[in-house]
Amino acid sequence: MKPAATVWRPVAHWVSRWQQWRDDAAVARRPIRDDLWKRTLVRYPFLQRSDPAEQALLRRMSSLFLDRKEFDAAPGVRLTDDVAVAVAAQACLPVLRLGLDAYAGFVGIVLHPDAVVARRSVVGDDGIVHEYDEELAGEAMEGGPVMLSWRDVRGAGRSAADGYNVVIHEFAHVLDMAQGFSAGNAVVHEQHAAFAARVDAGAELQLDPYGAEAPEEFFAVSSEAFFVNARPFKEQHPVMHEVLCGFYRQDPAAAQPPGRP
């Protein structure tokens, strides 16, 4: 009898070949035209990579994302190729090195024309239920779907200088919910506490103060700036930069073209 490793090696090889064939077929079904991809990179410069192989990988993953996920548009949003690719490319950026299987826990993406108002309720210390309205530009729920405001998605190229990106924020939540990373990482909790103290003190901030709400929100807010305003984020938040480099297995500050502002 052959050793187990020798028996299983050919099986693993054929599984890998089958997965490659499956993905090639998906890319062929959902090709992203050259002109559309170029427009997307111009509209969202933070997607640009200095390594052509990385840029090609992002494009391929975006096609796979379009093939695996289901898009739904509320009245007021026309679901064109430009819209779908804008979401797919931004969603794929965080998992460029993690792989799309990291998003296997959900399928649906719902686009609204603008922020939506959600009715919330919370039980206070007095045992009374308090209700309030919350305006949401995006929301990720365990198991999906992911809700996004198209107005915020469309403006992501302009808002990148402020470290704001609703797609990356919500998909960071998707990854965090699946792995429980922010809940169990002591450094994230320490950095969140320090950030919350600065918010309370009224200090000038480079990140969205919403990150002070909880460690998971601080993780998501930091992830936004880590990808879309990479070099300033690295300079201003070096500890979180190292944490996120380890989590996402990439360094956007080094991967982006040198001349990109």
N, C-alpha and C positions, 0 to 999 in steps of 0.2 A: 504493500500500500504506500502511495506517495505521501510525503509529509503534508500536513494541512495547508501550510503556507503555499506550497507548490500547487495544490488543488485549487485554492481560492484565487490565486493571482490571475489566471485567465478569466475567471468570472468577473472580477473587479475591472479587468480591461474591457470586457464586453459591455458591462454596465456603463462605464465611462464613454465608450463609443456610442451607445444608444442615447445617452444624455446629450452628447454632442450633436447627434443627428436630429434629436427632438428639438434642440435649441436652434439649430440651423434652419429647420423647417419653420419654426415660429418667427424667426427674423425675416424669412422669405415671405411669410404671410403678412407681416406688419413692417414693411420697409419704411424708413424715414428718408424722404427725398433729400438730395444734397442741398437744394435751395432752402428747404424747410429747416434743416439742421443748422445751416449757416445763419439763418434769421434768428433761430433760438439762441445761438451763442452770442450774437450781437445784442439781443434783448436782455440776456442774462449773462453778463461777462464773467461772473464768478464760476460759471460752468467750464470755462476754458482751462485746459491743462497744457503745460509746456511739453509733456511727453506725448507724441502722436499715438502711441500704443494705448495710453490711458484714455485719450480722447476717443479713440475708436471703441474701447471697451465701454465707455459711458453711453455711446450711441447704440451699441449692440444691446446693452442692458435695458435701455429705454424701449427698444423694440420688444424685448421679452416682457417688460412690464406691461406694455400695451396689450400684448397677447394674453397675459395671465389675469389682468384685472378688468373689472367691469365699471364703466363710467356711466353716471346718470347726471343729467343737468336739470335743475329747477327752471321754471319759466323765467326768462330774462337772460339765459345763457345759451348761446348756440355752440354746440359741441363740435367744433371744427378740428381739423388735424393740428392746427397751431395751438389750440387750447389743450388738447390731449398731450401733445409732445412737451409743452411747457410744464405741465404737471409731472409727467413721467421722468423727464430729465432731472428736475429738481429733487424728486423723490428718490431717484437712483443714486444721486451723488453721495449720500451718507453710507450706502451699502456697496460702494464701488469695490471695496476689498472684502466685505463680509459676504457678498452674494445675495441674490434675490430670494433665496430660501428663507432669509431673515424676515421676509414679509409674508411668509406662507400662512400666517394665522388669520388673514382677512382677504376679501376679494373686492368689496365695493368702495367706490369713491363718488361722493355726491358734491357737485359744484352748485353754489348759490351765487347770484349776481353780486351780493354784498354781504356784510355781516348779518347774522341772524340773531334774534332775541329768544333766549331760552328761559323758561320759567323754572326757577330753582326753589328748593325748600330745605331748610336745615333746622335741626332740633337744638334749641339753645340750652344753656345750663339750667334754666328754669323749667325745662321740659316742654316748653311751648314751641310749636312749629312755626317758624318764620319763613315767609315766602318773599322772593325777590326776582327781578328780571336781570339776566346777564347777557350782554352783547358779545357774540362770539364770531371771530374771524375764521376759526377752525376748531374742530373737535375730533379727537381720536377716541374711539370706544373699543374696549377689548372684544376682539372678534369682528370688529368693523361695524358699519362702514367708517371711512374717514371723510369728514365734512370740511370743505374749503370754500372760502370766499374768493370768487374769481377776480374781484377788484383788487384784493391783496396779492393774489398770485400774479396777476398781470403786471402789477407795479413793483415786483420783486427786484428788478434791475435798478430802479431808483432808490428803493428803501435799503439796499444792501449796505450803503454807507453808514446807516444807523444800526447795522447788525440785525435787521429785521427780515424774517422770511417765514411765512406761515406754513409753507409746505414742509420745510425742514423741521420746524417746531413740532408739527403734528406727527411726522414720521419718526422723529426722535422719541416721542411718546410711545409709538407703536413698538419700537425696539426695546425701550425701557420697560414697558409692561410685560413683554415676553421674557425678559431676562432678569428683571428686578434689580437692575444695576444701581440706580440712584439710591434705592432703599437700603442697600447693603454696603455702600462705599463710604468709608469714613471720611475720605478727603472731600468728596462732594458735600457731605454734611458740614464739614468745617468751613469750606468755602461759601456754602450757602449762608451759614450763620454770620460770617464776616460781611457778606454782601447785604443781608437783611439789616445788619447794624448800620451800614452806610446809608441804606435807604431811610431808616428811621432818623438818622442824623441829618438828613437833607443834603447829603454830599452829592457832588456832580458825578454822574454815572455814565459809563460807556455801554452798559447793557440795559435792556428793558427792565424797569423796576418790578414788573410782574414776576420776575424770577425770585423775588423775596417771599412769595406766597408759600412755597414748599420746596424741598430738595428736588423733587421731580420736575417742578417748573424751572428751577434754576438750571438743571441739566438741559432742559429743552431750549431755554433762552440762550444758554452758553453755546449749545450746538448750532443755533442759527448763526451767531457771530463767528464761530469757529470756521464755518464754511463760506459765508458770504462776505465777511470783512476780516479775512484771515490774518493778515500781518498786524494790523492794530490790535486784534484780539490777543495774539501771541505776546505782544509787547505789554499789554495792560493786564492780562490775566495768565501769566506764565504757568502757574500751577494747574489751572483748569485746562490750559492748552496741552500739557503733558498727559493729563488724565484722558482727554478726548482723543489724543493721538493713539493712545493705547486701546481705547474702546473701539474706535472706528478703523484702526490699523492703517491710517494715512495721515499725512500732514499737509493740509491745503495751503498753508503759508509757503511751503517749499514747492508744491506742485503747480501753482499758478504761474503763468508767464511773468517774467521779471518786470516788464513794462506796464503791467496792468495796475491801475490805481485801486 
